[in-house]
Amino acid sequence: MTDTPTRSARCPWCGDDPLYVAYHDTEWGVPCHDERTLFEFLILEGAQAGLSWITILRKRENYRRAFDDFDPVRIARYDEQDVARLLGDAGIVRNRLKIAASIGNARATLELYEQGGSLDQLLWAFVDGRPRINRRRKPAEIPAITPQAEALSRELKRRGFRFIGPTVVYAHMQATGMVNDHLVSCPRHAALGG
């Protein structure tokens, strides 16, 4: 990290919560090609649906523990006993559909690997392999979905992924640096190639 933004220059969505600020300053929008991290964000973004991101950030370490550090091989083998364990874990979002989607997404990820692909190849193909640098000046200019997110959502669903609508997908694209949606006034925008 080359620049730590001041509160006034930083994107306003993270406020002054130390966890949110650290996430903004070190992780959000940083291009990610690591398979495990890309899979982690698929799970976390799906868990966030209908909730605030800070809720999920506060539960992130619990998710890492409960979901075997986001190992898709282990998660793909989860059975009803594991589902019951997860439903009883107050440290995560205890939603049966989201838990089932996480397991299904691990299986879809393994199927992608078996076909010779990777999450990195699949996801980044929708931005031609490099981050899209947006030049947004106000938070109201940041969309919830884009045509690329809609297309990627359709492709992921075709491949068996669930809880992966275009809003979830666009949040994933922002989080993993497929798009740079830091405001141009935020030092992180320029630090990430803006």
N, C-alpha and C positions, 0 to 999 in steps of 0.2 A: 504494500500500500504506500503510495507516494504522498497522498494528501489526506489529512483528517479534516473534514469540513467543520466549520463552526456551525453552531445551532442555527444561526440566521441564514447561512448559505446552503445548508443541507436540505435535501428534499423534505418537505414538511410532514409527509405521511408517517414518519417514524417518531415524531414528537421528541420527547426527552427521556423516554424509557431506556435505560442503559442496554438492555438486551436488544431492543429494536434498533438503537443507534449503532451498536456493534455490528449487527446484521447488515444494516445499510452501508456502513463504512468499509466493511471487509468482504462481504459476500454477495449482496444483491447486485445483479448485473455483471458479475465477473464471468467471462466465458468459461464454461465448464465442459470438459470432454471425458470426465471420469465416469465410467459406467455405474459404479455403486452410487455416486452422488446424484447422477441423473435419475436413477431408479428411486433413490430416497425422496427426491423432490416430486416424482410422480405420486408416491404414496402420501407425502405430506400435503401436497396441493389438493389431492382428492379428499383427504381428511378435513381440509379447511373448508370445503364447500359448505356455504351457509354460515360459516363462523368467521371470526377475525383472524388474520394471520398471526397477531401477537399471541392469541390463544394457542395456536399450534407451535409457535416458537418456544413458548413456555413448557410445552409438553415434548419437545423434540428429543431430549435425552431419554425420556421415558419411552418414546417410540423406538429409539435405537436399542434400548434394552429389550422391550417387548417383542420387537420384530427382528431379533437376531442381527442387529447392526445392518439391517437392510440387505441381507444376503438373499438374493432371489432364489437360489438353489434350496436353501433351507425353508424359506417362506412357501415355496411351491409345494412342499411336502406337508404343510399344515393340514390337520384333520379337524374333526369336530371337537376333539379335546382341546386343541389349540384355540379354536374359535371360542370355546367356553372360557378358557384362560384369559383371552383378550377381552371378552365381554365383561369379565370380572375385574379388569385392571383399571383402577380409577385414574391412573397416570396418562391414559390415552383417551381419545374420543371413542366411547363405547357405543358404536352404531354398527349393527349387524351387517347392513348393506355395505358400509365403507370397509369393514374388516374383510368381508367376502370379496370385495373389489380388489383389495390389496393382495389377497392370495391369488385371485385370478390374474392380476397384473404381473405377479411374479411368474406365473405359468406362461403368460403371453410373452414375457421377456425371454424365458428359456426357449420358447418356440422360435422366437426371432433369432436367438443364438444358433439354434439347431439348423436354421435355414441359411446360416453363414452371415447373418447381419449383426448389427449392434444398435443399441439405443442411440449412441453417438451418431452413427451414420444416418439412421432413420430421422431423428429429430433435427439435426443440423442441415439435412438436405432441404428442409423447408425454408431455410434462409441462405441457401447456396453456400453453406459451409462457413459463413462468416457473420459476425454480429451486424444486425441492422442498427444503424446509428440514427436515432430519432432526435429531433431538435425541439422538444416541447418546452414551452416557457411557463406554463401554468398547469397545476394538477388536473384541471378540468379538461385539458387537451389530451390526456392519456386515456386511450380507449380501454374498454373491458375486453373487447375481442377485436381481431383483425381478420382479413381474408386468409392470411397464412395460418392463423390459429384455427380457423374453421376447417381449413383443408387438412391440417395435421390432426385435428380431433377426429375427422371422418376416417382418416387412414388408421389411426390408433384403434378406433372402434372396429374397423374392418378386421384388424389383426387380433381382436379379442380383448382389448383393454376396456376397462369400465371406470365410471366416475371420472370421465376424461372429456367433459364438454369443452367448448371453445373458450369459456371464461377461465376454467381450470388450466387449460393448455396455455392461454396467453400469460397467466400468472407464472406458469412453469418457464415459459420463454423469457420472461423478465428476470426471474430468479436466477436462471442458469446462464444469463448473458447472451442469449440468442438475439435479444434486442436490448439496446441501451435506452432505457426510459428514465434515466436520471434527468432532472430538469437541467437545462443548459446553464443555469445559475449555480448549480451544485458542482463543486470541484470534482466529484466523482465522475461526472459526465466527461470531462476532458481527460481525466486519469484513465478512463476506460476507452479512450480513442475517439471521443466525441469532438 
